C-alpha cells in the first residue's frame, strides 16, 4: 500500500511517515522505480513497535 494509506491507518500525516523513513526509523517493503514507498502494515507496525508506544507515551 502507498504511504498515504499507510499513514492514515497509523493515524499520522503522510509527511510524518516519510520523515520516519528518511530518518531510518522505518523501511518500506519495497520502493518503486519512481521512488515511491510501498508498505506492508504488519511489517510497519512491527518496525514501529516499541518506538511507537514510547512516542505516544511521551506526548503531553
C-alpha positions in Angstrom: 0.0 0.0 0.0 1.1 3.6 -0.6 2.4 6.0 2.0 -0.8 8.0 2.3 -2.9 4.9 3.0 -0.4 3.5 5.5 -0.1 6.8 7.3 -3.9 7.1 7.5 -4.1 3.7 9.1 -1.5 4.7 11.6 -3.3 7.9 12.4 -0.4 10.1 11.3 0.2 12.5 8.4 1.9 11.2 5.3 4.8 13.5 5.8 5.4 12.0 9.3 5.7 8.6 7.8 8.0 9.8 5.1 10.1 11.6 7.7 10.4 8.4 9.7 11.6 6.6 6.6 14.1 9.4 5.9 15.3 9.2 9.5 15.8 5.4 9.2 13.1 4.6 11.8 11.1 2.5 9.3 11.9 0.8 6.0 9.2 0.2 3.3 8.6 -3.3 1.9 9.9 -2.0 -1.4 10.4 1.2 -3.4 9.0 1.5 -6.9 11.3 2.5 -9.8 9.8 6.0 -9.4 10.9 6.2 -5.8 7.6 5.7 -4.1 7.5 3.6 -0.9 5.2 0.6 -0.6 4.3 -0.6 2.9 3.0 -3.8 4.4 1.1 -2.8 7.5 2.0 -5.7 9.7 5.7 -5.1 8.9 5.3 -1.3 9.5 3.6 -1.9 12.9 6.4 -4.3 13.8 9.0 -1.8 13.0 7.3 0.9 15.0 6.6 -1.4 17.9 8.3 0.0 21.0 9.2 3.3 19.4 5.5 4.0 18.6 4.5 3.2 22.1 7.2 5.3 23.7 6.5 8.2 21.3 2.8 8.3 22.2 3.5 8.0 25.9 5.8 11.0 25.9 3.3 13.4 24.4 1.6 15.7 26.9 
